[in-house]
C-alpha cells in the first residue's frame, strides 16, 4: 500500500509515494522508533448508514455497493502484514473484514458501535428536532452509552492494540472509531466530533515514540 494523505513537516512528495513499510527505520537509532501501527477500517455501507440512521446494536448486512467498496479495500491491504486482525461482532464489520481479505478476524465486543439507546435507528435530524443541542460525544444517548463509557472503551481498544504490538487492524464502526482516534492522541473525546469518517475507509495511527494520526478517512 502506498502512503496517502499529506506528509508531515519536512517530508517531500517522494516520501509520500513510498510504501509505509519503506518509512520504517531499518534500525533503532535511539531517536526514531516505530513501536506499532493501528489501522482502523470502517465497515461498508448498509441501508441504515446510507439513510443516515444511527446503527448501534441493529445487525444489518452490507448493501451491494457496500460489499463492492469493502472488496476494494483488499488490493490496498494485501501487501501489508498484520500481526493481529480484530473485528466488531456485527456482521457489517465482519463481512467487510472478509471482503478485504481477512476471513478469520478475532472478534471483540470492544469494537461494537456506540450504543445509541433510545436514539437507535433515528437520523440526526430526527434527534435534533427533539433535542437541538444533542451531540453523541458530549451527551451520549438516553438508555445508551455515556461519553465517559464511550471514551473508556476507546482507551481499551488503544490498550489492546498496544498490547498486541506490531501492526494491528480493526474493523468496526464510525462513532467508536472516531473515539479511538481521539483516545490515540490522548485528546478530549469531543475532538472526535471533528473527525469525519466515511464508510469503507482506512485510517492509520502510528506510535514511533509519539502517538500520531498518520492517515485519516482514506477511501479505497
Secondary structure, 3 states (H helix, E strand, C coil): CECCCCCCCCCCHHHHCCEHHHHCCCCCCCCCCCCEEEEEEECCCCHHHHHCECCCCCCCCCCHHHHHHHHCHHHHHCCCCCCEEEECCCHHHHHHHHHCCCCCCEECHHHCCCCCHHHCCCEHHHHHHHCCCCCHHHHCCCCCCCHHHHHHHHHHHHHHHHHHCEEEEEEECHHHHHHHHHHHCCCCHHHHHHCCCCCCEEEEEEECCCEEEEEEEEEC
